[in-house]
Amino acid sequence: MDTKVSIGRLLSFPLRNIWPNEEKDFTQWLEENLDILNESLGITLSFIEREKNVGRYFEADILAEDPSGNSVVIENQFGKSDHDHLGKLLTYMTNLEAKTAIWICEDPRPEHIQAIRWLNEVSPPDISFYLIKLEAFQIENSPPAPHFSIVVKPTEEIKEAGKEKAELARRHKMRLEFWKDLLEKSKSRNIRLFSTISPSKENWISTGAGKTGLGYAYVILMNSARVELYIDTGNKEKNKRIFDQLHNEKEEIEKEFCEELEWQRLNEKRSSRISKTVVNKGLKDEEDWNEIQDKMIDAMIRLEKALGKRIRRIT
């Protein structure tokens, strides 16, 4: 015998028809039903205090604690998310020395979603931010039911991305300082090469070598430093032809440079380069920057002297 299953329609239910006042009604309900939020978060939070005083003028909606006994602040908001509640969340978290901040909001704005993601990226591994969307639904004439959905939460991937970004920013700052010192030192020696170049956050700076597609470059890595002539006219065959013309004079060039060079035709790539690793120290060796910079400048002077006239003869 066929049995028909009656299927109802899931309908959105206005929050204020359940809790007319977010502060008095919803916050009190959440205090008494924290287990429903726990199910959505996958965390067991224990209630400590509602309307927890923070200084003389502020009150955190709910103060709870996690299974390890760390403080958790919960900030509730009906309507669209705003800067005021985000500021309160951070204020409560820092003043109460909480490890976790939970922002429950009816309508999170994209800008605040991104802000919470960013906070998870840049904060220490033991600090967590959650952005939770609050909705209510009913089926036909059933009682309305609250629904918490996680919009943003901390993950290992987010924390790792934050660590990588912080490390990248640190390296960018170090490179700017390194290139600033090197360029100032070069100018003090009245060296025209690189005189119009500005410091960069990249691991290289370059200047033209007198022919389109050819450039002299300084390269600083974490563990080494080099100078080079980089050849890339945009045409692979032309690049290899230029490299070969210079390589034909390898013995004379290295004699004038006073050292052997690294001749990298790079057959599998479009470009080619002629380089010299001047020292097996690099950006991480801050105490040796002065020595590294001096060696790079001296090597660049010799490289330009050995290659410059030959580059000008290239047709």
Summary of the structure (lengths in Angstrom):
residues: 315
radius of gyration: 31.6
end to end distance: 91.5
largest distance: 98.6
contacts: 906
relative contact order: 0.08
helix: 41%
strand: 28%
